[in-house]
Amino acid sequence: MANPFQGNVLRNEPVLIVGLVEVVLGMFLAFGVDLTNEQVGSIMALTSIILAILVRMFVTPVAPVPPTHPTGDPL
């Protein structure tokens, strides 16, 4: 299993970053930072959409893959 902390963590483990934001936000709320439910939801939504856009850029192939026959030969 690959170490998620090697290389670009955003590229390899974007869900890890969303989880980290959730944990940090939860800790702030637990220790008295006064945020409303709407503010917490907005922070999470913003984090998720930014990471979704970045992940989409990272996982989109740059060139189409040529189709192959079930035997593995190019069509």
All heavy atoms as TSV, in Angstrom:
chain	resi	resn	atom	element	x	y	z
A	1	MET	N	N	0.841	-1.181	0.000
A	1	MET	CA	C	0.000	0.000	0.000
A	1	MET	C	C	0.887	1.247	0.000
A	1	MET	O	O	1.838	1.352	0.746
A	1	MET	CB	C	-0.905	-0.026	1.226
A	1	MET	CG	C	-1.839	1.123	1.294
A	1	MET	SD	S	-2.968	0.868	2.691
A	1	MET	CE	C	-3.770	2.397	2.678
A	2	ALA	N	N	0.536	2.189	-0.848
A	2	ALA	CA	C	1.346	3.400	-0.977
A	2	ALA	C	C	1.139	4.312	0.227
A	2	ALA	O	O	0.054	4.383	0.797
A	2	ALA	CB	C	0.972	4.133	-2.255
A	3	ASN	N	N	2.186	5.000	0.591
A	3	ASN	CA	C	2.122	5.961	1.675
A	3	ASN	C	C	1.427	7.222	1.154
A	3	ASN	O	O	1.914	7.850	0.217
A	3	ASN	CB	C	3.533	6.279	2.156
A	3	ASN	CG	C	3.561	7.230	3.333
A	3	ASN	OD1	O	2.529	7.753	3.742
A	3	ASN	ND2	N	4.739	7.448	3.859
A	4	PRO	N	N	0.271	7.629	1.757
A	4	PRO	CA	C	-0.434	8.807	1.238
A	4	PRO	C	C	0.318	10.107	1.450
A	4	PRO	O	O	-0.040	11.127	0.894
A	4	PRO	CB	C	-1.747	8.805	2.031
A	4	PRO	CG	C	-1.448	8.055	3.262
A	4	PRO	CD	C	-0.404	7.031	2.884
A	5	PHE	N	N	1.363	10.095	2.273
A	5	PHE	CA	C	2.099	11.311	2.553
A	5	PHE	C	C	3.306	11.487	1.644
A	5	PHE	O	O	4.053	12.432	1.790
A	5	PHE	CB	C	2.519	11.338	4.022
A	5	PHE	CG	C	1.326	11.331	4.929
A	5	PHE	CD1	C	0.969	10.192	5.615
A	5	PHE	CD2	C	0.528	12.452	5.051
A	5	PHE	CE1	C	-0.148	10.180	6.428
A	5	PHE	CE2	C	-0.591	12.449	5.859
A	5	PHE	CZ	C	-0.933	11.306	6.547
A	6	GLN	N	N	3.526	10.563	0.701
A	6	GLN	CA	C	4.600	10.727	-0.272
A	6	GLN	C	C	4.046	11.461	-1.483
A	6	GLN	O	O	2.949	11.200	-1.932
A	6	GLN	CB	C	5.149	9.375	-0.712
A	6	GLN	CG	C	5.955	8.685	0.355
A	6	GLN	CD	C	6.472	7.339	-0.130
A	6	GLN	OE1	O	5.910	6.730	-1.023
A	6	GLN	NE2	N	7.550	6.889	0.481
A	7	GLY	N	N	4.819	12.349	-2.031
A	7	GLY	CA	C	4.390	13.072	-3.228
A	7	GLY	C	C	3.349	14.131	-2.897
A	7	GLY	O	O	3.344	14.715	-1.822
A	8	ASN	N	N	2.449	14.367	-3.801
A	8	ASN	CA	C	1.420	15.388	-3.667
A	8	ASN	C	C	0.200	14.789	-2.969
A	8	ASN	O	O	-0.533	14.008	-3.554
A	8	ASN	CB	C	1.058	15.916	-5.051
A	8	ASN	CG	C	0.119	17.084	-4.986
A	8	ASN	OD1	O	-0.546	17.318	-3.989
A	8	ASN	ND2	N	0.050	17.823	-6.078
A	9	VAL	N	N	-0.039	15.166	-1.720
A	9	VAL	CA	C	-1.144	14.603	-0.945
A	9	VAL	C	C	-2.479	14.973	-1.576
A	9	VAL	O	O	-3.391	14.154	-1.625
A	9	VAL	CB	C	-1.081	15.076	0.524
A	9	VAL	CG1	C	-2.284	14.586	1.300
A	9	VAL	CG2	C	0.204	14.597	1.170
A	10	LEU	N	N	-2.621	16.194	-2.077
A	10	LEU	CA	C	-3.872	16.602	-2.710
A	10	LEU	C	C	-4.181	15.717	-3.906
A	10	LEU	O	O	-5.311	15.292	-4.110
A	10	LEU	CB	C	-3.815	18.069	-3.144
A	10	LEU	CG	C	-5.044	18.586	-3.863
A	10	LEU	CD1	C	-6.264	18.505	-2.953
A	10	LEU	CD2	C	-4.829	20.006	-4.314
A	11	ARG	N	N	-3.179	15.408	-4.680
A	11	ARG	CA	C	-3.362	14.581	-5.868
A	11	ARG	C	C	-3.659	13.135	-5.498
A	11	ARG	O	O	-4.477	12.475	-6.138
A	11	ARG	CB	C	-2.092	14.641	-6.712
A	11	ARG	CG	C	-2.271	14.313	-8.149
A	11	ARG	CD	C	-0.943	14.477	-8.866
A	11	ARG	NE	N	-0.767	15.838	-9.316
A	11	ARG	CZ	C	-0.761	16.187	-10.592
A	11	ARG	NH1	N	-0.899	15.274	-11.510
A	11	ARG	NH2	N	-0.594	17.429	-10.930
A	12	ASN	N	N	-3.012	12.637	-4.448
A	12	ASN	CA	C	-3.155	11.233	-4.085
A	12	ASN	C	C	-4.321	10.956	-3.148
A	12	ASN	O	O	-4.950	9.914	-3.242
A	12	ASN	CB	C	-1.863	10.727	-3.428
A	12	ASN	CG	C	-0.695	10.782	-4.369
A	12	ASN	OD1	O	-0.859	10.723	-5.576
A	12	ASN	ND2	N	0.490	10.911	-3.821
A	13	GLU	N	N	-4.600	11.851	-2.227
A	13	GLU	CA	C	-5.601	11.620	-1.187
A	13	GLU	C	C	-6.448	12.861	-0.917
A	13	GLU	O	O	-6.389	13.446	0.159
A	13	GLU	CB	C	-4.915	11.182	0.114
A	13	GLU	CG	C	-4.193	9.881	0.021
A	13	GLU	CD	C	-5.122	8.696	-0.166
A	13	GLU	OE1	O	-6.296	8.765	0.261
A	13	GLU	OE2	O	-4.668	7.706	-0.744
A	14	PRO	N	N	-7.302	13.282	-1.873
A	14	PRO	CA	C	-8.117	14.476	-1.626
A	14	PRO	C	C	-9.129	14.282	-0.505
A	14	PRO	O	O	-9.470	15.219	0.201
A	14	PRO	CB	C	-8.811	14.722	-2.970
A	14	PRO	CG	C	-8.782	13.402	-3.648
A	14	PRO	CD	C	-7.534	12.720	-3.197
A	15	VAL	N	N	-9.590	13.050	-0.302
A	15	VAL	CA	C	-10.546	12.784	0.768
A	15	VAL	C	C	-9.887	13.002	2.126
A	15	VAL	O	O	-10.534	13.422	3.084
A	15	VAL	CB	C	-11.105	11.351	0.638
A	15	VAL	CG1	C	-12.019	11.008	1.788
A	15	VAL	CG2	C	-11.825	11.196	-0.695
A	16	LEU	N	N	-8.602	12.743	2.210
A	16	LEU	CA	C	-7.859	12.978	3.443
A	16	LEU	C	C	-7.914	14.455	3.830
A	16	LEU	O	O	-8.070	14.799	5.005
A	16	LEU	CB	C	-6.408	12.523	3.269
A	16	LEU	CG	C	-5.485	12.640	4.457
A	16	LEU	CD1	C	-5.895	11.647	5.533
A	16	LEU	CD2	C	-4.056	12.361	4.025
A	17	ILE	N	N	-7.843	15.333	2.856
A	17	ILE	CA	C	-7.877	16.765	3.134
A	17	ILE	C	C	-9.275	17.187	3.593
A	17	ILE	O	O	-9.407	17.972	4.538
A	17	ILE	CB	C	-7.407	17.560	1.909
A	17	ILE	CG1	C	-5.948	17.230	1.671
A	17	ILE	CG2	C	-7.636	19.054	2.103
A	17	ILE	CD1	C	-5.258	17.961	0.600
A	18	VAL	N	N	-10.316	16.659	2.950
A	18	VAL	CA	C	-11.673	16.973	3.396
A	18	VAL	C	C	-11.866	16.499	4.835
A	18	VAL	O	O	-12.415	17.214	5.673
A	18	VAL	CB	C	-12.727	16.341	2.461
A	18	VAL	CG1	C	-14.124	16.511	3.034
A	18	VAL	CG2	C	-12.653	16.969	1.083
A	19	GLY	N	N	-11.400	15.307	5.146
A	19	GLY	CA	C	-11.499	14.791	6.507
A	19	GLY	C	C	-10.734	15.649	7.498
A	19	GLY	O	O	-11.206	15.896	8.614
A	20	LEU	N	N	-9.572	16.114	7.095
A	20	LEU	CA	C	-8.772	16.982	7.959
A	20	LEU	C	C	-9.507	18.290	8.245
A	20	LEU	O	O	-9.533	18.757	9.388
A	20	LEU	CB	C	-7.410	17.261	7.316
A	20	LEU	CG	C	-6.473	18.164	8.101
A	20	LEU	CD1	C	-6.060	17.486	9.400
A	20	LEU	CD2	C	-5.254	18.502	7.268
A	21	VAL	N	N	-10.128	18.869	7.227
A	21	VAL	CA	C	-10.895	20.106	7.431
A	21	VAL	C	C	-12.052	19.844	8.396
A	21	VAL	O	O	-12.322	20.643	9.297
A	21	VAL	CB	C	-11.409	20.667	6.084
A	21	VAL	CG1	C	-12.427	21.775	6.302
A	21	VAL	CG2	C	-10.250	21.157	5.248
A	22	GLU	N	N	-12.740	18.710	8.243
A	22	GLU	CA	C	-13.845	18.381	9.140
A	22	GLU	C	C	-13.366	18.234	10.584
A	22	GLU	O	O	-14.007	18.728	11.514
A	22	GLU	CB	C	-14.532	17.094	8.690
A	22	GLU	CG	C	-15.317	17.246	7.419
A	22	GLU	CD	C	-15.922	15.933	6.944
A	22	GLU	OE1	O	-15.700	14.886	7.602
A	22	GLU	OE2	O	-16.620	15.957	5.929
A	23	VAL	N	N	-12.235	17.557	10.773
A	23	VAL	CA	C	-11.707	17.360	12.123
A	23	VAL	C	C	-11.284	18.685	12.741
A	23	VAL	O	O	-11.607	18.974	13.901
A	23	VAL	CB	C	-10.535	16.356	12.099
A	23	VAL	CG1	C	-9.788	16.363	13.415
A	23	VAL	CG2	C	-11.038	14.964	11.776
A	24	VAL	N	N	-10.565	19.502	11.993
A	24	VAL	CA	C	-10.120	20.798	12.515
A	24	VAL	C	C	-11.326	21.669	12.845
A	24	VAL	O	O	-11.378	22.305	13.911
A	24	VAL	CB	C	-9.172	21.499	11.514
A	24	VAL	CG1	C	-8.915	22.938	11.905
A	24	VAL	CG2	C	-7.866	20.724	11.410
A	25	LEU	N	N	-12.308	21.690	11.975
A	25	LEU	CA	C	-13.519	22.471	12.225
A	25	LEU	C	C	-14.240	21.954	13.468
A	25	LEU	O	O	-14.694	22.736	14.307
A	25	LEU	CB	C	-14.427	22.411	11.000
A	25	LEU	CG	C	-15.658	23.293	11.004
A	25	LEU	CD1	C	-15.270	24.752	11.189
A	25	LEU	CD2	C	-16.429	23.108	9.705
A	26	GLY	N	N	-14.330	20.637	13.611
A	26	GLY	CA	C	-14.950	20.056	14.797
A	26	GLY	C	C	-14.215	20.421	16.070
A	26	GLY	O	O	-14.836	20.693	17.109
A	27	MET	N	N	-12.891	20.425	16.012
A	27	MET	CA	C	-12.098	20.803	17.193
A	27	MET	C	C	-12.316	22.278	17.541
A	27	MET	O	O	-12.442	22.629	18.718
A	27	MET	CB	C	-10.612	20.526	16.949
A	27	MET	CG	C	-10.273	19.060	16.840
A	27	MET	SD	S	-10.730	18.105	18.285
A	27	MET	CE	C	-9.590	18.758	19.483
A	28	PHE	N	N	-12.362	23.143	16.543
A	28	PHE	CA	C	-12.634	24.554	16.812
A	28	PHE	C	C	-13.987	24.722	17.495
A	28	PHE	O	O	-14.134	25.472	18.454
A	28	PHE	CB	C	-12.600	25.382	15.529
A	28	PHE	CG	C	-11.222	25.717	15.043
A	28	PHE	CD1	C	-10.945	25.735	13.687
A	28	PHE	CD2	C	-10.204	26.032	15.929
A	28	PHE	CE1	C	-9.680	26.059	13.224
A	28	PHE	CE2	C	-8.935	26.354	15.478
A	28	PHE	CZ	C	-8.675	26.366	14.123
A	29	LEU	N	N	-14.992	24.003	16.995
A	29	LEU	CA	C	-16.321	24.111	17.577
A	29	LEU	C	C	-16.363	23.542	18.988
A	29	LEU	O	O	-17.030	24.083	19.867
A	29	LEU	CB	C	-17.344	23.393	16.681
A	29	LEU	CG	C	-17.548	24.009	15.303
A	29	LEU	CD1	C	-18.451	23.123	14.460
A	29	LEU	CD2	C	-18.124	25.408	15.415
A	30	ALA	N	N	-15.636	22.445	19.215
A	30	ALA	CA	C	-15.618	21.828	20.538
A	30	ALA	C	C	-14.954	22.731	21.572
A	30	ALA	O	O	-15.316	22.687	22.749
A	30	ALA	CB	C	-14.895	20.486	20.474
A	31	PHE	N	N	-13.999	23.540	21.144
A	31	PHE	CA	C	-13.282	24.393	22.086
A	31	PHE	C	C	-13.775	25.833	22.076
A	31	PHE	O	O	-13.062	26.746	22.487
A	31	PHE	CB	C	-11.776	24.326	21.836
A	31	PHE	CG	C	-11.196	23.013	22.272
A	31	PHE	CD1	C	-10.875	22.046	21.334
A	31	PHE	CD2	C	-11.002	22.741	23.616
A	31	PHE	CE1	C	-10.358	20.824	21.732
A	31	PHE	CE2	C	-10.486	21.525	24.029
A	31	PHE	CZ	C	-10.163	20.560	23.090
A	32	GLY	N	N	-14.990	26.040	21.607
A	32	GLY	CA	C	-15.647	27.316	21.830
A	32	GLY	C	C	-15.662	28.326	20.709
A	32	GLY	O	O	-16.093	29.448	20.925
A	33	VAL	N	N	-15.197	27.995	19.513
A	33	VAL	CA	C	-15.321	28.956	18.413
A	33	VAL	C	C	-16.803	29.033	18.053
A	33	VAL	O	O	-17.466	28.021	17.855
A	33	VAL	CB	C	-14.485	28.514	17.187
A	33	VAL	CG1	C	-14.726	29.439	16.013
A	33	VAL	CG2	C	-13.019	28.488	17.553
A	34	ASP	N	N	-17.318	30.231	18.031
A	34	ASP	CA	C	-18.753	30.427	17.860
A	34	ASP	C	C	-19.106	30.561	16.380
A	34	ASP	O	O	-18.999	31.644	15.795
A	34	ASP	CB	C	-19.193	31.676	18.637
A	34	ASP	CG	C	-20.698	31.797	18.710
A	34	ASP	OD1	O	-21.374	30.761	18.597
A	34	ASP	OD2	O	-21.182	32.930	18.881
A	35	LEU	N	N	-19.492	29.450	15.774
A	35	LEU	CA	C	-19.947	29.443	14.385
A	35	LEU	C	C	-21.369	28.892	14.345
A	35	LEU	O	O	-21.711	27.973	15.085
A	35	LEU	CB	C	-19.052	28.554	13.518
A	35	LEU	CG	C	-17.611	28.999	13.318
A	35	LEU	CD1	C	-16.838	27.941	12.538
A	35	LEU	CD2	C	-17.551	30.325	12.600
A	36	THR	N	N	-22.172	29.434	13.445
A	36	THR	CA	C	-23.527	28.920	13.290
A	36	THR	C	C	-23.496	27.668	12.415
A	36	THR	O	O	-22.486	27.375	11.753
A	36	THR	CB	C	-24.439	29.973	12.627
A	36	THR	OG1	O	-23.970	30.195	11.287
A	36	THR	CG2	C	-24.435	31.279	13.407
A	37	ASN	N	N	-24.607	26.951	12.416
A	37	ASN	CA	C	-24.704	25.766	11.560
A	37	ASN	C	C	-24.527	26.140	10.089
A	37	ASN	O	O	-23.944	25.380	9.318
A	37	ASN	CB	C	-26.044	25.064	11.764
A	37	ASN	CG	C	-26.133	24.369	13.109
A	37	ASN	OD1	O	-25.110	24.054	13.707
A	37	ASN	ND2	N	-27.346	24.140	13.563
A	38	GLU	N	N	-25.032	27.297	9.720
A	38	GLU	CA	C	-24.911	27.747	8.329
A	38	GLU	C	C	-23.453	28.024	7.961
A	38	GLU	O	O	-23.014	27.709	6.856
A	38	GLU	CB	C	-25.761	29.004	8.093
A	38	GLU	CG	C	-27.257	28.761	8.131
A	38	GLU	CD	C	-27.818	28.688	9.546
A	38	GLU	OE1	O	-27.110	29.072	10.514
A	38	GLU	OE2	O	-28.955	28.221	9.679
A	39	GLN	N	N	-22.706	28.598	8.890
A	39	GLN	CA	C	-21.290	28.874	8.629
A	39	GLN	C	C	-20.490	27.578	8.497
A	39	GLN	O	O	-19.646	27.448	7.603
A	39	GLN	CB	C	-20.707	29.740	9.738
A	39	GLN	CG	C	-21.223	31.164	9.722
A	39	GLN	CD	C	-20.813	31.940	10.948
A	39	GLN	OE1	O	-20.729	31.395	12.042
A	39	GLN	NE2	N	-20.579	33.239	10.762
A	40	VAL	N	N	-20.769	26.615	9.360
A	40	VAL	CA	C	-20.088	25.321	9.283
A	40	VAL	C	C	-20.419	24.639	7.963
A	40	VAL	O	O	-19.538	24.130	7.268
A	40	VAL	CB	C	-20.484	24.421	10.475
A	40	VAL	CG1	C	-19.935	23.015	10.298
A	40	VAL	CG2	C	-20.001	25.019	11.779
A	41	GLY	N	N	-21.682	24.647	7.583
A	41	GLY	CA	C	-22.088	24.050	6.312
A	41	GLY	C	C	-21.442	24.730	5.121
A	41	GLY	O	O	-21.034	24.077	4.157
A	42	SER	N	N	-21.334	26.047	5.193
A	42	SER	CA	C	-20.706	26.795	4.100
A	42	SER	C	C	-19.227	26.469	3.986
A	42	SER	O	O	-18.704	26.314	2.872
A	42	SER	CB	C	-20.879	28.300	4.320
A	42	SER	OG	O	-22.233	28.642	4.275
A	43	ILE	N	N	-18.537	26.359	5.107
A	43	ILE	CA	C	-17.115	26.004	5.079
A	43	ILE	C	C	-16.930	24.621	4.471
A	43	ILE	O	O	-16.053	24.412	3.619
A	43	ILE	CB	C	-16.508	26.072	6.494
A	43	ILE	CG1	C	-16.456	27.521	6.975
A	43	ILE	CG2	C	-15.120	25.442	6.526
A	43	ILE	CD1	C	-16.134	27.672	8.452
A	44	MET	N	N	-17.763	23.667	4.883
A	44	MET	CA	C	-17.639	22.305	4.357
A	44	MET	C	C	-17.983	22.257	2.866
A	44	MET	O	O	-17.327	21.565	2.093
A	44	MET	CB	C	-18.528	21.345	5.150
A	44	MET	CG	C	-18.035	21.104	6.559
A	44	MET	SD	S	-16.284	20.672	6.654
A	44	MET	CE	C	-16.216	19.241	5.615
A	45	ALA	N	N	-19.020	22.973	2.456
A	45	ALA	CA	C	-19.397	22.994	1.046
A	45	ALA	C	C	-18.297	23.611	0.197
A	45	ALA	O	O	-17.962	23.093	-0.879
A	45	ALA	CB	C	-20.708	23.756	0.860
A	46	LEU	N	N	-17.729	24.704	0.663
A	46	LEU	CA	C	-16.656	25.373	-0.072
A	46	LEU	C	C	-15.437	24.466	-0.194
A	46	LEU	O	O	-14.847	24.333	-1.279
A	46	LEU	CB	C	-16.283	26.678	0.618
A	46	LEU	CG	C	-15.210	27.516	-0.066
A	46	LEU	CD1	C	-15.711	27.989	-1.426
A	46	LEU	CD2	C	-14.846	28.709	0.800
A	47	THR	N	N	-15.062	23.813	0.905
A	47	THR	CA	C	-13.931	22.887	0.872
A	47	THR	C	C	-14.187	21.751	-0.107
A	47	THR	O	O	-13.324	21.395	-0.914
A	47	THR	CB	C	-13.676	22.310	2.282
A	47	THR	OG1	O	-13.462	23.388	3.181
A	47	THR	CG2	C	-12.474	21.394	2.287
A	48	SER	N	N	-15.380	21.189	-0.056
A	48	SER	CA	C	-15.707	20.061	-0.934
A	48	SER	C	C	-15.692	20.458	-2.403
A	48	SER	O	O	-15.172	19.719	-3.240
A	48	SER	CB	C	-17.075	19.486	-0.563
A	48	SER	OG	O	-17.031	18.940	0.722
A	49	ILE	N	N	-16.255	21.605	-2.738
A	49	ILE	CA	C	-16.316	21.993	-4.149
A	49	ILE	C	C	-14.940	22.348	-4.689
A	49	ILE	O	O	-14.598	21.998	-5.823
A	49	ILE	CB	C	-17.334	23.126	-4.394
A	49	ILE	CG1	C	-17.613	23.295	-5.893
A	49	ILE	CG2	C	-16.853	24.436	-3.834
A	49	ILE	CD1	C	-18.298	22.140	-6.521
A	50	ILE	N	N	-14.116	23.005	-3.893
A	50	ILE	CA	C	-12.760	23.335	-4.351
A	50	ILE	C	C	-11.968	22.059	-4.591
A	50	ILE	O	O	-11.309	21.893	-5.627
A	50	ILE	CB	C	-12.045	24.252	-3.349
A	50	ILE	CG1	C	-12.676	25.645	-3.381
A	50	ILE	CG2	C	-10.552	24.335	-3.636
A	50	ILE	CD1	C	-12.199	26.566	-2.280
A	51	LEU	N	N	-12.050	21.117	-3.653
A	51	LEU	CA	C	-11.320	19.865	-3.832
A	51	LEU	C	C	-11.896	19.036	-4.978
A	51	LEU	O	O	-11.148	18.380	-5.699
A	51	LEU	CB	C	-11.316	19.065	-2.531
A	51	LEU	CG	C	-10.427	19.660	-1.446
A	51	LEU	CD1	C	-10.595	18.906	-0.146
A	51	LEU	CD2	C	-8.978	19.652	-1.872
A	52	ALA	N	N	-13.204	19.085	-5.174
A	52	ALA	CA	C	-13.798	18.351	-6.293
A	52	ALA	C	C	-13.286	18.879	-7.636
A	52	ALA	O	O	-12.978	18.105	-8.547
A	52	ALA	CB	C	-15.317	18.445	-6.235
A	53	ILE	N	N	-13.165	20.188	-7.748
A	53	ILE	CA	C	-12.643	20.781	-8.984
A	53	ILE	C	C	-11.186	20.371	-9.192
A	53	ILE	O	O	-10.782	19.986	-10.297
A	53	ILE	CB	C	-12.789	22.313	-8.939
A	53	ILE	CG1	C	-14.261	22.689	-9.032
A	53	ILE	CG2	C	-11.984	22.975	-10.055
A	53	ILE	CD1	C	-14.549	24.147	-8.717
A	54	LEU	N	N	-10.387	20.432	-8.134
A	54	LEU	CA	C	-8.979	20.050	-8.253
A	54	LEU	C	C	-8.824	18.571	-8.583
A	54	LEU	O	O	-8.015	18.197	-9.436
A	54	LEU	CB	C	-8.226	20.391	-6.966
A	54	LEU	CG	C	-8.078	21.882	-6.673
A	54	LEU	CD1	C	-7.478	22.089	-5.288
A	54	LEU	CD2	C	-7.238	22.551	-7.732
A	55	VAL	N	N	-9.614	17.725	-7.934
A	55	VAL	CA	C	-9.539	16.288	-8.212
A	55	VAL	C	C	-9.939	16.012	-9.650
A	55	VAL	O	O	-9.314	15.208	-10.337
A	55	VAL	CB	C	-10.438	15.498	-7.234
A	55	VAL	CG1	C	-10.604	14.068	-7.673
A	55	VAL	CG2	C	-9.847	15.556	-5.841
A	56	ARG	N	N	-10.967	16.682	-10.128
A	56	ARG	CA	C	-11.401	16.512	-11.520
A	56	ARG	C	C	-10.271	16.857	-12.487
A	56	ARG	O	O	-10.036	16.159	-13.464
A	56	ARG	CB	C	-12.620	17.389	-11.784
A	56	ARG	CG	C	-13.065	17.434	-13.207
A	56	ARG	CD	C	-13.757	16.166	-13.615
A	56	ARG	NE	N	-14.248	16.337	-14.975
A	56	ARG	CZ	C	-14.214	15.411	-15.900
A	56	ARG	NH1	N	-13.740	14.229	-15.608
A	56	ARG	NH2	N	-14.659	15.636	-17.095
A	57	MET	N	N	-9.534	17.907	-12.206
A	57	MET	CA	C	-8.410	18.283	-13.071
A	57	MET	C	C	-7.315	17.225	-13.030
A	57	MET	O	O	-6.691	16.939	-14.042
A	57	MET	CB	C	-7.836	19.630	-12.647
A	57	MET	CG	C	-8.730	20.790	-12.948
A	57	MET	SD	S	-8.021	22.433	-12.637
A	57	MET	CE	C	-7.126	22.250	-11.132
A	58	PHE	N	N	-7.082	16.643	-11.851
A	58	PHE	CA	C	-5.996	15.684	-11.698
A	58	PHE	C	C	-6.310	14.321	-12.287
A	58	PHE	O	O	-5.422	13.618	-12.729
A	58	PHE	CB	C	-5.628	15.506	-10.223
A	58	PHE	CG	C	-4.991	16.720	-9.619
A	58	PHE	CD1	C	-5.190	17.026	-8.298
A	58	PHE	CD2	C	-4.190	17.569	-10.358
A	58	PHE	CE1	C	-4.607	18.138	-7.715
A	58	PHE	CE2	C	-3.601	18.685	-9.802
A	58	PHE	CZ	C	-3.809	18.966	-8.474
A	59	VAL	N	N	-7.578	13.905	-12.301
A	59	VAL	CA	C	-7.901	12.548	-12.745
A	59	VAL	C	C	-8.439	12.488	-14.169
A	59	VAL	O	O	-8.663	11.417	-14.690
A	59	VAL	CB	C	-8.902	11.860	-11.788
A	59	VAL	CG1	C	-8.335	11.742	-10.404
A	59	VAL	CG2	C	-10.233	12.553	-11.788
A	60	THR	N	N	-8.662	13.614	-14.815
A	60	THR	CA	C	-9.137	13.619	-16.187
A	60	THR	C	C	-7.987	13.268	-17.123
A	60	THR	O	O	-6.942	13.905	-17.084
A	60	THR	CB	C	-9.707	14.996	-16.564
A	60	THR	OG1	O	-10.744	15.306	-15.648
A	60	THR	CG2	C	-10.249	15.006	-17.981
A	61	PRO	N	N	-8.162	12.230	-17.962
A	61	PRO	CA	C	-7.078	11.878	-18.888
A	61	PRO	C	C	-6.845	12.997	-19.894
A	61	PRO	O	O	-7.776	13.676	-20.306
A	61	PRO	CB	C	-7.573	10.612	-19.575
A	61	PRO	CG	C	-9.027	10.539	-19.316
A	61	PRO	CD	C	-9.319	11.367	-18.109
A	62	VAL	N	N	-5.604	13.172	-20.291
A	62	VAL	CA	C	-5.276	14.233	-21.239
A	62	VAL	C	C	-5.416	13.773	-22.689
A	62	VAL	O	O	-5.547	14.576	-23.577
A	62	VAL	CB	C	-3.848	14.775	-21.008
A	62	VAL	CG1	C	-3.785	15.490	-19.682
A	62	VAL	CG2	C	-2.834	13.666	-21.061
A	63	ALA	N	N	-5.402	12.482	-22.939
A	63	ALA	CA	C	-5.557	11.956	-24.288
A	63	ALA	C	C	-6.512	10.772	-24.246
A	63	ALA	O	O	-6.496	9.986	-23.297
A	63	ALA	CB	C	-4.213	11.503	-24.851
A	64	PRO	N	N	-7.368	10.636	-25.242
A	64	PRO	CA	C	-8.288	9.503	-25.250
A	64	PRO	C	C	-7.528	8.181	-25.415
A	64	PRO	O	O	-6.508	8.116	-26.101
A	64	PRO	CB	C	-9.202	9.771	-26.439
A	64	PRO	CG	C	-8.449	10.717	-27.304
A	64	PRO	CD	C	-7.532	11.497	-26.395
A	65	VAL	N	N	-8.037	7.170	-24.771
A	65	VAL	CA	C	-7.435	5.845	-24.872
A	65	VAL	C	C	-8.060	5.133	-26.056
A	65	VAL	O	O	-9.294	5.088	-26.173
A	65	VAL	CB	C	-7.693	5.035	-23.572
A	65	VAL	CG1	C	-7.135	3.647	-23.694
A	65	VAL	CG2	C	-7.100	5.768	-22.391
A	66	PRO	N	N	-7.268	4.607	-26.982
A	66	PRO	CA	C	-7.845	3.940	-28.145
A	66	PRO	C	C	-8.591	2.675	-27.717
A	66	PRO	O	O	-8.163	1.964	-26.808
A	66	PRO	CB	C	-6.633	3.592	-29.011
A	66	PRO	CG	C	-5.467	3.632	-28.090
A	66	PRO	CD	C	-5.816	4.582	-26.999
A	67	PRO	N	N	-9.725	2.391	-28.338
A	67	PRO	CA	C	-10.480	1.196	-27.987
A	67	PRO	C	C	-9.725	-0.073	-28.370
A	67	PRO	O	O	-8.948	-0.097	-29.318
A	67	PRO	CB	C	-11.771	1.332	-28.790
A	67	PRO	CG	C	-11.446	2.255	-29.902
A	67	PRO	CD	C	-10.352	3.153	-29.399
A	68	THR	N	N	-9.931	-1.119	-27.618
A	68	THR	CA	C	-9.301	-2.403	-27.904
A	68	THR	C	C	-10.349	-3.492	-27.981
A	68	THR	O	O	-11.438	-3.381	-27.432
A	68	THR	CB	C	-8.265	-2.781	-26.814
A	68	THR	OG1	O	-8.934	-2.835	-25.557
A	68	THR	CG2	C	-7.136	-1.764	-26.739
A	69	HIS	N	N	-9.995	-4.534	-28.675
A	69	HIS	CA	C	-10.842	-5.719	-28.786
A	69	HIS	C	C	-10.701	-6.510	-27.494
A	69	HIS	O	O	-9.680	-6.399	-26.808
A	69	HIS	CB	C	-10.355	-6.550	-30.001
A	69	HIS	CG	C	-11.291	-7.633	-30.371
A	69	HIS	ND1	N	-11.198	-8.880	-29.842
A	69	HIS	CD2	C	-12.350	-7.648	-31.237
A	69	HIS	CE1	C	-12.153	-9.644	-30.337
A	69	HIS	NE2	N	-12.857	-8.902	-31.197
A	70	PRO	N	N	-11.713	-7.324	-27.134
A	70	PRO	CA	C	-11.583	-8.123	-25.909
A	70	PRO	C	C	-10.319	-8.989	-25.852
A	70	PRO	O	O	-9.850	-9.357	-24.781
A	70	PRO	CB	C	-12.836	-8.991	-25.895
A	70	PRO	CG	C	-13.844	-8.200	-26.669
A	70	PRO	CD	C	-13.042	-7.462	-27.711
A	71	THR	N	N	-9.746	-9.293	-27.006
A	71	THR	CA	C	-8.499	-10.070	-27.011
A	71	THR	C	C	-7.286	-9.210	-26.687
A	71	THR	O	O	-6.191	-9.722	-26.497
A	71	THR	CB	C	-8.281	-10.724	-28.390
A	71	THR	OG1	O	-8.170	-9.696	-29.373
A	71	THR	CG2	C	-9.405	-11.675	-28.742
A	72	GLY	N	N	-7.477	-7.868	-26.648
A	72	GLY	CA	C	-6.383	-6.974	-26.343
A	72	GLY	C	C	-5.788	-6.325	-27.566
A	72	GLY	O	O	-4.935	-5.455	-27.468
A	73	ASP	N	N	-6.218	-6.753	-28.765
A	73	ASP	CA	C	-5.708	-6.170	-29.997
A	73	ASP	C	C	-6.399	-4.831	-30.273
A	73	ASP	O	O	-7.582	-4.667	-29.992
A	73	ASP	CB	C	-5.986	-7.109	-31.188
A	73	ASP	CG	C	-5.273	-8.437	-31.033
A	73	ASP	OD1	O	-4.161	-8.446	-30.468
A	73	ASP	OD2	O	-5.837	-9.466	-31.445
A	74	PRO	N	N	-5.673	-3.839	-30.809
A	74	PRO	CA	C	-6.308	-2.573	-31.155
A	74	PRO	C	C	-7.361	-2.783	-32.229
A	74	PRO	O	O	-7.238	-3.666	-33.074
A	74	PRO	CB	C	-5.176	-1.709	-31.681
A	74	PRO	CG	C	-3.911	-2.406	-31.313
A	74	PRO	CD	C	-4.248	-3.848	-31.070
A	75	LEU	N	N	-8.421	-1.977	-32.192
A	75	LEU	CA	C	-9.474	-2.084	-33.209
A	75	LEU	C	C	-9.091	-1.346	-34.464
A	75	LEU	O	O	-8.426	-0.407	-34.516
A	75	LEU	CB	C	-10.795	-1.522	-32.652
A	75	LEU	CG	C	-11.392	-2.301	-31.510
A	75	LEU	CD1	C	-12.668	-1.602	-31.026
A	75	LEU	CD2	C	-11.731	-3.708	-31.931
